[in-house]
Amino acid sequence: MGAGATTLSAGALALLGGNQALAAVSQTDTKSDLAILNVAVGLEYEGINAYEIALRSGLLNSQHVKAATKFQDDHKAHNDALIGTIRKLGGRPVEAKSIEEYAKELKVDLLKTEDDVLDLAARLELGAANAYLGVLTAFKDPQLGKIAARLAADEAAHFALLNFDLKRPFSKAFAFGA
């Protein structure tokens, strides 16, 4: 992620919190932060589409349909906030791929059982949690790092619930961020 971006301070939280007046004060050159935010948008699109594929699969019981719908809604909310932040900072958010592209990349043709679907979702949630943890200190604006931490917490919660349903307890401390 390139150098040269300046900090935004409280502006980032203001953007995600809907305080447009406060956020407008903080718009400066943030190429590095925008690049990281766009990677996050890509992760959220992947999550949204993975849950869409899961919901369409017919493999989930009613309890898991409710959970998948909730998790997908969380990813949509994350993505809306990230896209809004990118736009307010003067950037252009990346576009989603087609659902067919996500299906191919995720190898959904290999999903035969409900546990297969839950396992894929758990792996994606763990990957997203670790990705957000990995960029916490990379943001030039420390407030964006705090937002990444909040997103990582949501992803970790999703992962923990999926792991519970798969009857796979955590095997060690420090399960995230590795």
Backbone as CSV, one residue per row, in Angstrom:
resi,resn,N_x,N_y,N_z,CA_x,CA_y,CA_z,C_x,C_y,C_z
1,MET,0.848,-1.159,0.000,0.000,0.000,0.000,0.897,1.225,0.000
2,GLY,0.730,2.116,-0.906,1.659,3.218,-1.105,1.686,4.214,0.031
3,ALA,2.770,4.981,0.058,2.927,6.029,1.052,2.311,7.307,0.509
4,GLY,2.246,8.319,1.334,1.798,9.619,0.880,0.409,10.013,1.332
5,ALA,-0.324,9.123,1.925,-1.656,9.469,2.408,-1.534,10.135,3.768
6,THR,-2.412,11.079,4.058,-2.388,11.753,5.350,-3.536,11.244,6.200
7,THR,-3.447,11.499,7.507,-4.473,10.974,8.404,-5.748,11.788,8.328
8,LEU,-6.842,11.128,8.626,-8.151,11.762,8.598,-8.732,11.963,9.993
9,SER,-8.161,11.358,10.984,-8.637,11.451,12.363,-10.078,10.998,12.517
10,ALA,-10.900,11.822,13.118,-12.276,11.435,13.424,-13.164,11.375,12.191
11,GLY,-12.681,11.851,11.076,-13.489,11.878,9.864,-13.966,10.522,9.418
12,ALA,-13.136,9.510,9.554,-13.530,8.174,9.100,-14.729,7.657,9.871
13,LEU,-14.691,7.800,11.187,-15.839,7.353,11.977,-17.064,8.186,11.662
14,ALA,-16.857,9.465,11.414,-17.981,10.322,11.060,-18.625,9.861,9.763
15,LEU,-17.794,9.454,8.793,-18.326,8.965,7.525,-19.191,7.744,7.737
16,LEU,-18.680,6.768,8.478,-19.436,5.540,8.688,-20.619,5.762,9.620
17,GLY,-20.540,6.784,10.452,-21.632,7.060,11.368,-22.691,7.980,10.788
18,GLY,-22.471,8.440,9.558,-23.467,9.256,8.900,-23.356,10.745,9.182
19,ASN,-22.302,11.204,9.851,-22.127,12.627,10.134,-21.390,13.279,8.976
20,GLN,-22.133,13.705,7.973,-21.545,14.226,6.749,-20.781,15.529,6.973
21,ALA,-21.280,16.407,7.821,-20.626,17.689,8.034,-19.243,17.501,8.641
22,LEU,-19.146,16.654,9.662,-17.854,16.389,10.276,-16.942,15.654,9.312
23,ALA,-17.479,14.743,8.562,-16.679,13.969,7.626,-16.101,14.839,6.532
24,ALA,-16.836,15.834,6.063,-16.384,16.675,4.963,-15.107,17.427,5.312
25,VAL,-14.883,17.706,6.578,-13.699,18.427,7.013,-12.426,17.623,6.762
26,SER,-12.531,16.318,6.695,-11.373,15.447,6.720,-11.001,14.829,5.383
27,GLN,-11.500,15.323,4.264,-11.231,14.684,2.984,-9.894,15.175,2.419
28,THR,-8.911,14.307,2.399,-7.580,14.613,1.865,-7.129,13.448,0.998
29,ASP,-5.871,13.519,0.551,-5.325,12.459,-0.297,-5.140,11.187,0.518
30,THR,-5.903,10.141,0.191,-5.886,8.910,0.974,-5.755,7.681,0.085
31,LYS,-4.886,7.723,-0.893,-4.777,6.622,-1.858,-4.556,5.272,-1.184
32,SER,-3.677,5.235,-0.220,-3.382,3.968,0.457,-4.612,3.447,1.192
33,ASP,-5.270,4.316,1.931,-6.469,3.905,2.659,-7.566,3.477,1.697
34,LEU,-7.721,4.193,0.591,-8.735,3.823,-0.399,-8.452,2.446,-0.986
35,ALA,-7.190,2.147,-1.234,-6.844,0.826,-1.775,-7.235,-0.273,-0.792
36,ILE,-6.953,-0.065,0.476,-7.309,-1.057,1.496,-8.831,-1.188,1.590
37,LEU,-9.526,-0.057,1.585,-10.984,-0.085,1.668,-11.582,-0.833,0.479
38,ASN,-10.986,-0.681,-0.690,-11.503,-1.394,-1.858,-11.273,-2.896,-1.767
39,VAL,-10.184,-3.316,-1.167,-9.985,-4.750,-0.925,-11.086,-5.247,0.014
40,ALA,-11.397,-4.443,1.019,-12.465,-4.813,1.957,-13.806,-4.917,1.236
41,VAL,-14.085,-4.006,0.319,-15.321,-4.075,-0.461,-15.358,-5.391,-1.239
42,GLY,-14.238,-5.765,-1.833,-14.175,-7.036,-2.554,-14.471,-8.225,-1.653
43,LEU,-13.937,-8.193,-0.429,-14.222,-9.269,0.535,-15.700,-9.313,0.884
44,GLU,-16.290,-8.163,1.076,-17.706,-8.120,1.438,-18.581,-8.599,0.278
45,TYR,-18.233,-8.223,-0.958,-18.980,-8.751,-2.106,-18.890,-10.272,-2.149
46,GLU,-17.706,-10.794,-1.867,-17.554,-12.251,-1.849,-18.464,-12.875,-0.802
47,GLY,-18.507,-12.275,0.390,-19.372,-12.790,1.449,-20.846,-12.716,1.085
48,ILE,-21.256,-11.598,0.528,-22.656,-11.429,0.119,-23.042,-12.513,-0.884
49,ASN,-22.195,-12.706,-1.869,-22.508,-13.680,-2.911,-22.364,-15.114,-2.437
50,ALA,-21.427,-15.378,-1.546,-21.309,-16.727,-0.989,-22.578,-17.105,-0.231
51,TYR,-23.110,-16.155,0.549,-24.349,-16.445,1.262,-25.526,-16.547,0.295
52,GLU,-25.518,-15.783,-0.777,-26.579,-15.915,-1.779,-26.546,-17.312,-2.392
53,ILE,-25.356,-17.783,-2.698,-25.201,-19.137,-3.249,-25.681,-20.168,-2.227
54,ALA,-25.303,-19.962,-0.971,-25.727,-20.886,0.089,-27.247,-20.907,0.215
55,LEU,-27.858,-19.737,0.164,-29.315,-19.660,0.297,-30.021,-20.307,-0.886
56,ARG,-29.439,-20.207,-2.053,-30.040,-20.804,-3.257,-29.780,-22.308,-3.362
57,SER,-28.839,-22.812,-2.572,-28.404,-24.199,-2.715,-29.475,-25.217,-2.351
58,GLY,-30.388,-24.845,-1.480,-31.381,-25.790,-1.001,-30.830,-26.759,0.031
59,LEU,-29.589,-26.565,0.448,-28.947,-27.482,1.389,-29.094,-27.059,2.851
60,LEU,-29.572,-25.842,3.106,-29.631,-25.339,4.476,-30.991,-25.591,5.116
61,ASN,-30.969,-26.007,6.389,-32.222,-26.128,7.134,-32.725,-24.733,7.491
62,SER,-33.913,-24.629,8.035,-34.525,-23.320,8.285,-33.711,-22.467,9.254
63,GLN,-33.107,-23.096,10.257,-32.262,-22.352,11.203,-31.063,-21.745,10.481
64,HIS,-30.453,-22.510,9.612,-29.279,-22.015,8.893,-29.654,-21.022,7.805
65,VAL,-30.852,-21.126,7.259,-31.327,-20.111,6.313,-31.423,-18.767,7.040
66,LYS,-31.963,-18.781,8.248,-32.069,-17.541,9.032,-30.688,-16.967,9.324
67,ALA,-29.754,-17.817,9.732,-28.396,-17.354,10.037,-27.710,-16.829,8.777
68,ALA,-27.825,-17.554,7.682,-27.188,-17.119,6.433,-27.759,-15.784,5.966
69,THR,-29.063,-15.615,6.123,-29.704,-14.357,5.747,-29.189,-13.216,6.625
70,LYS,-29.077,-13.469,7.924,-28.556,-12.450,8.856,-27.115,-12.104,8.520
71,PHE,-26.283,-13.117,8.292,-24.876,-12.860,7.993,-24.737,-12.110,6.670
72,GLN,-25.552,-12.480,5.674,-25.529,-11.778,4.397,-25.927,-10.311,4.600
73,ASP,-26.948,-10.076,5.415,-27.361,-8.702,5.710,-26.233,-7.922,6.390
74,ASP,-25.496,-8.573,7.290,-24.350,-7.924,7.930,-23.317,-7.530,6.871
75,HIS,-23.025,-8.436,5.952,-22.046,-8.138,4.903,-22.535,-7.009,3.998
76,LYS,-23.822,-6.962,3.728,-24.375,-5.859,2.934,-24.203,-4.537,3.677
77,ALA,-24.468,-4.533,4.980,-24.303,-3.316,5.780,-22.837,-2.889,5.811
78,HIS,-21.937,-3.859,5.988,-20.505,-3.545,5.955,-20.157,-2.903,4.622
79,ASN,-20.616,-3.538,3.541,-20.269,-3.063,2.207,-20.835,-1.677,1.939
80,ASP,-22.072,-1.441,2.341,-22.669,-0.116,2.153,-21.840,0.950,2.868
81,ALA,-21.419,0.653,4.089,-20.614,1.612,4.849,-19.258,1.826,4.193
82,LEU,-18.620,0.749,3.758,-17.313,0.875,3.107,-17.419,1.654,1.801
83,ILE,-18.421,1.339,0.989,-18.609,2.036,-0.287,-18.905,3.517,-0.035
84,GLY,-19.737,3.800,0.941,-20.021,5.193,1.282,-18.768,5.938,1.703
85,THR,-17.917,5.283,2.476,-16.671,5.896,2.923,-15.757,6.162,1.732
86,ILE,-15.618,5.183,0.854,-14.781,5.356,-0.334,-15.266,6.548,-1.154
87,ARG,-16.541,6.625,-1.372,-17.103,7.729,-2.175,-16.899,9.075,-1.492
88,LYS,-17.103,9.129,-0.188,-16.917,10.390,0.539,-15.462,10.838,0.515
89,LEU,-14.556,9.879,0.406,-13.128,10.206,0.332,-12.686,10.501,-1.100
90,GLY,-13.641,10.493,-2.021,-13.337,10.814,-3.409,-12.871,9.635,-4.237
91,GLY,-13.005,8.438,-3.700,-12.580,7.243,-4.426,-13.714,6.597,-5.187
92,ARG,-13.342,5.581,-5.922,-14.312,4.821,-6.706,-14.284,3.373,-6.218
93,PRO,-15.410,2.889,-5.707,-15.433,1.512,-5.199,-15.344,0.484,-6.323
94,VAL,-14.718,-0.641,-6.012,-14.652,-1.737,-6.969,-16.056,-2.284,-7.180
95,GLU,-16.246,-2.914,-8.315,-17.533,-3.507,-8.661,-17.553,-4.982,-8.257
96,ALA,-18.735,-5.478,-8.032,-18.898,-6.908,-7.750,-18.732,-7.696,-9.040
97,LYS,-18.306,-8.926,-8.885,-18.267,-9.872,-9.999,-19.665,-10.473,-10.150
98,SER,-19.831,-11.264,-11.166,-21.108,-11.962,-11.317,-21.178,-13.103,-10.304
99,ILE,-22.379,-13.511,-9.984,-22.552,-14.621,-9.047,-21.931,-15.899,-9.610
100,GLU,-21.947,-16.034,-10.928,-21.321,-17.204,-11.569,-19.809,-17.203,-11.347
101,GLU,-19.191,-16.019,-11.385,-17.745,-15.944,-11.130,-17.428,-16.341,-9.690
102,TYR,-18.238,-15.848,-8.761,-18.021,-16.237,-7.361,-18.224,-17.733,-7.193
103,ALA,-19.247,-18.277,-7.818,-19.520,-19.715,-7.701,-18.331,-20.524,-8.206
104,LYS,-17.757,-20.104,-9.310,-16.603,-20.824,-9.866,-15.393,-20.706,-8.941
105,GLU,-15.102,-19.479,-8.489,-13.955,-19.259,-7.601,-14.093,-20.026,-6.285
106,LEU,-15.308,-20.111,-5.775,-15.552,-20.789,-4.500,-15.768,-22.286,-4.656
107,LYS,-15.758,-22.761,-5.890,-15.931,-24.189,-6.190,-17.205,-24.749,-5.563
108,VAL,-18.296,-24.031,-5.771,-19.554,-24.446,-5.147,-20.097,-25.742,-5.733
109,ASP,-19.572,-26.146,-6.868,-20.012,-27.433,-7.424,-19.613,-28.597,-6.521
110,LEU,-18.680,-28.351,-5.596,-18.245,-29.387,-4.658,-19.117,-29.443,-3.400
111,LEU,-20.041,-28.509,-3.253,-20.899,-28.472,-2.072,-22.036,-29.466,-2.241
112,LYS,-22.024,-30.507,-1.415,-23.034,-31.572,-1.521,-23.925,-31.681,-0.293
113,THR,-23.460,-31.151,0.840,-24.210,-31.287,2.088,-24.299,-29.932,2.790
114,GLU,-25.165,-29.871,3.776,-25.269,-28.655,4.583,-23.941,-28.341,5.263
115,ASP,-23.274,-29.359,5.793,-21.973,-29.127,6.432,-20.951,-28.580,5.442
116,ASP,-21.002,-29.005,4.188,-20.099,-28.448,3.169,-20.316,-26.945,3.027
117,VAL,-21.574,-26.529,3.010,-21.912,-25.113,2.867,-21.452,-24.347,4.108
118,LEU,-21.729,-24.893,5.282,-21.326,-24.235,6.522,-19.814,-24.154,6.637
119,ASP,-19.112,-25.192,6.195,-17.653,-25.185,6.229,-17.091,-24.101,5.313
120,LEU,-17.631,-23.967,4.116,-17.190,-22.916,3.204,-17.420,-21.550,3.848
121,ALA,-18.599,-21.338,4.399,-18.901,-20.056,5.036,-17.935,-19.789,6.189
122,ALA,-17.659,-20.790,6.993,-16.735,-20.622,8.121,-15.339,-20.253,7.624
123,ARG,-14.871,-20.917,6.582,-13.542,-20.598,6.033,-13.493,-19.166,5.506
124,LEU,-14.556,-18.735,4.835,-14.593,-17.361,4.321,-14.650,-16.341,5.452
125,GLU,-15.427,-16.634,6.482,-15.512,-15.714,7.624,-14.169,-15.610,8.349
126,LEU,-13.493,-16.739,8.533,-12.170,-16.716,9.160,-11.196,-15.914,8.314
127,GLY,-11.228,-16.132,7.014,-10.350,-15.382,6.120,-10.615,-13.895,6.174
128,ALA,-11.890,-13.513,6.223,-12.239,-12.092,6.298,-11.795,-11.496,7.631
129,ALA,-12.031,-12.220,8.736,-11.592,-11.727,10.051,-10.088,-11.503,10.050
130,ASN,-9.352,-12.463,9.528,-7.896,-12.332,9.491,-7.440,-11.219,8.560
131,ALA,-8.143,-11.022,7.457,-7.792,-9.934,6.543,-7.976,-8.579,7.233
132,TYR,-9.095,-8.406,7.925,-9.313,-7.141,8.626,-8.287,-6.941,9.742
133,LEU,-7.982,-7.996,10.467,-6.959,-7.876,11.503,-5.600,-7.524,10.903
134,GLY,-5.344,-8.048,9.714,-4.070,-7.802,9.053,-3.859,-6.373,8.590
135,VAL,-4.936,-5.610,8.432,-4.782,-4.232,7.953,-5.004,-3.187,9.043
136,LEU,-5.231,-3.619,10.250,-5.515,-2.667,11.330,-4.509,-1.527,11.386
137,THR,-3.253,-1.840,11.290,-2.217,-0.811,11.416,-1.739,-0.283,10.074
138,ALA,-2.274,-0.790,8.982,-1.849,-0.337,7.657,-2.533,0.964,7.236
139,PHE,-3.677,1.270,7.828,-4.381,2.498,7.469,-3.576,3.717,7.906
140,LYS,-3.558,4.725,7.063,-2.935,5.995,7.445,-3.814,6.721,8.453
141,ASP,-5.114,6.546,8.332,-6.069,7.119,9.280,-6.346,6.080,10.356
142,PRO,-5.935,6.330,11.580,-6.149,5.327,12.635,-7.620,5.020,12.899
143,GLN,-8.509,5.938,12.586,-9.936,5.668,12.780,-10.414,4.563,11.845
144,LEU,-9.826,4.474,10.661,-10.181,3.386,9.754,-9.723,2.047,10.316
145,GLY,-8.612,2.044,11.041,-8.164,0.834,11.721,-9.174,0.381,12.760
146,LYS,-9.774,1.328,13.453,-10.802,0.977,14.433,-12.014,0.357,13.734
147,ILE,-12.356,0.891,12.580,-13.472,0.336,11.818,-13.133,-1.085,11.372
148,ALA,-11.904,-1.300,10.914,-11.477,-2.646,10.513,-11.588,-3.610,11.690
149,ALA,-11.268,-3.136,12.880,-11.387,-3.990,14.072,-12.843,-4.367,14.318
150,ARG,-13.753,-3.422,14.127,-15.179,-3.723,14.305,-15.648,-4.737,13.270
151,LEU,-15.185,-4.588,12.034,-15.548,-5.545,10.990,-14.972,-6.921,11.305
152,ALA,-13.727,-6.954,11.779,-13.110,-8.229,12.149,-13.912,-8.919,13.251
153,ALA,-14.417,-8.128,14.187,-15.218,-8.709,15.275,-16.494,-9.349,14.737
154,ASP,-17.154,-8.685,13.788,-18.355,-9.277,13.179,-18.015,-10.579,12.468
155,GLU,-16.927,-10.566,11.701,-16.529,-11.768,10.960,-16.172,-12.897,11.928
156,ALA,-15.482,-12.559,13.006,-15.117,-13.566,14.007,-16.362,-14.149,14.670
157,ALA,-17.360,-13.304,14.918,-18.609,-13.801,15.507,-19.301,-14.759,14.547
158,HIS,-19.350,-14.397,13.273,-19.941,-15.298,12.278,-19.194,-16.633,12.266
159,PHE,-17.863,-16.547,12.243,-17.042,-17.755,12.229,-17.327,-18.622,13.454
160,ALA,-17.389,-18.000,14.622,-17.609,-18.759,15.856,-18.957,-19.479,15.831
161,LEU,-19.990,-18.791,15.361,-21.310,-19.427,15.298,-21.341,-20.575,14.292
162,LEU,-20.701,-20.375,13.156,-20.641,-21.456,12.158,-19.853,-22.641,12.701
163,ASN,-18.743,-22.359,13.352,-17.931,-23.425,13.943,-18.718,-24.196,14.998
164,PHE,-19.507,-23.485,15.790,-20.349,-24.125,16.798,-21.337,-25.074,16.127
165,ASP,-21.980,-24.599,15.059,-22.934,-25.451,14.351,-22.259,-26.657,13.719
166,LEU,-21.002,-26.506,13.350,-20.244,-27.628,12.787,-19.631,-28.506,13.873
167,LYS,-19.901,-28.137,15.137,-19.389,-28.884,16.293,-17.860,-28.935,16.307
168,ARG,-17.256,-27.791,15.898,-15.795,-27.661,15.892,-15.404,-26.544,16.850
169,PRO,-15.010,-26.905,18.049,-14.578,-25.857,18.980,-13.213,-25.296,18.557
170,PHE,-12.896,-24.125,19.085,-11.557,-23.590,18.826,-10.535,-24.534,19.416
171,SER,-9.474,-24.737,18.708,-8.461,-25.678,19.170,-7.343,-25.005,19.949
172,LYS,-7.262,-23.677,19.888,-6.151,-22.994,20.554,-6.523,-21.547,20.820
173,ALA,-5.757,-20.935,21.695,-5.876,-19.499,21.899,-5.287,-18.778,20.683
174,PHE,-5.604,-17.555,20.510,-5.110,-16.746,19.387,-5.476,-17.370,18.049
175,ALA,-6.730,-17.777,17.940,-7.190,-18.426,16.721,-7.279,-17.452,15.539
176,PHE,-7.325,-16.159,15.815,-7.460,-15.164,14.751,-6.176,-14.385,14.579
177,GLY,-5.995,-13.891,13.378,-4.848,-13.040,13.084,-3.592,-13.784,12.698
178,ALA,-3.694,-15.091,12.585,-2.500,-15.873,12.230,-2.320,-15.935,10.730
